[in-house]
Amino acid sequence: MINQQLLETSTFDLELEDNADLRKKVGQRLGQIRRELKMSQETVAAAVGMSRPHLSNVELGRSRTGWNHLRRVAEQYRKDIARLADEVKEMPEQPAVAPIARVKVEDTAMDLNERLLLSAWRCLDLEQHKEVLAQILDLARSRFSRRS
């Protein structure tokens, strides 16, 4: 007799394999949970046996990953993968965003500080981008108000 949980997880794995939108949602949800738990990508990636860049790409929906990795990540967050699948299916659709053309750092006329800043930016996830932008805007506002 087939275990019901095994059947559900196998079905979910097949769904994930064939559905890029579902994979992206699972990755986004895993990233959201990780940030809520205040865990670093480095810590989680090391615990589940994947690289930090791969985990980042999974969280962004850019990379496929195997069932075992998803299960291990969910376990790190003390989540049941079947329950995670239900959460993901209930998430609202994200509006489509046009892809941004990537520029190779080496191919642009930038000084060293600009290159370092761009390289560091590319290592951050979406939430970190928002935090950094908020800090930059605060800094710009304070400098602008001092000039007035």
N, C-alpha and C positions, 0 to 999 in steps of 0.2 A: 504494500500500500504506500502511495506517495504521500510524504509529509506535506500538509497544506502550506506551511511557511515556505518550504522548498519550492513548491509549485508557484506561489506568489512571487518569490524572488526570481525564479527563472523567467517568469512572464515579464517581470519588470526589466530584467537584463535584456531580454529580446526587444522590448519596447525602446529601451535606452539605445540599443545598438542601431535601430532603424530610424530613430527620431532625433534629429539634431536639436529641435526646439526643446524637447524634454531633457536631453543631455545638458543643454545650456541652463535650463531651469534648475536641474539638480546641482550643477556647479555653482550657480548663483546662490542657491540656498545653503550649500555647504560653506561658501565664503561668508555669508551672512551669519551663520551659526558660529563660525570660527571667530569673527569679530565680536559678536555678543559675548563669547566666552573669554575674550581678550587673549587669544592664543595667537602666536606668530605662525606664519606659513612655514618657517624653518623648523619649528618644533613639531608641527603636525606632519610635515613631509618626512622628517627623519623617523617619526614614530610608525609611519605606515610604509616606509621603504620606497619613497619616490623623491624626486628632486623638487626643490622649491619652485623653480620655473615651471615644472610640469604641473604642480598643484595650482599655481597661479593660472596657468592656461586652462585647467579643468574648471576652476572657479569662474573664469571668464567665458566658458563654453567653447573655447578654441580647440581643445584637445579631447580626444576620446581617452577613456581609461577603462581598465577592466573592472569587472564586477568585484573582484577581491579588494581592489584599492578603494572603491566606493564604500564597500562594507566596512573596511578598516577605518576609513575616515569617519564614517558615521559612528562607529564604536568609540573613537576618540572623543566624540562629542556626546557620548552616552545616548545615542539615538538609535532606534530600530529602523533599519533600511526600508521596511515595508511602510512604516509610519511616515518616514521621510518622503517616500514616493507619493503618499496621499497628500502631504503638505504641498509638494511641488505641483501636483495636478490642480490644486486649488488656487495657486498663485495667479494673479492677473497677468494678462499678456503685456509684454513690454513693447513700447512703440519701436518701430524699426528705425534704426539710425544708420545713416550713410557711413560707410567705412572711411576712415581718415587715411590719407596717403602717408605712408611711413617714409621718412627721409633718413638715409644713412648718415650717421653723425660724421663719418669721415668725408663725405661728399659735399659738405657745406662749409661756407666761410664763417666759422665761429672761432672765438678764442677758447682757450682751455677751460675757463670757468663755465662758459655756455655749454661746451661739450659734456663736462662733468654733470651739470644740472640736467641736461637732457637724458644722459645715461641713467642718472639716479631716478628721474621721473618715470622712465620705462620699467623700473623695477617695482614700482608701487602699484597697488590695486586701486580700484575705483573709489573706495571709501577714503583711502589715503590721498588720492588726487583731490578730492573735495576738501579735506582738511588742509592740505598744502595751499590750495587756491584761496581758501578763507584767510589763512595767515598772510599770504601775499597781499590780498586786498586790504586787510587791516593795516599792514605796514605801509602800503601805498597811500591809504587815507590819512594816516597819521603824518606822513611826510608832506602830503599835500596841504593839510590843515596848518602845519607849521609855516609853510610858505605864505599863506594868506594873511 
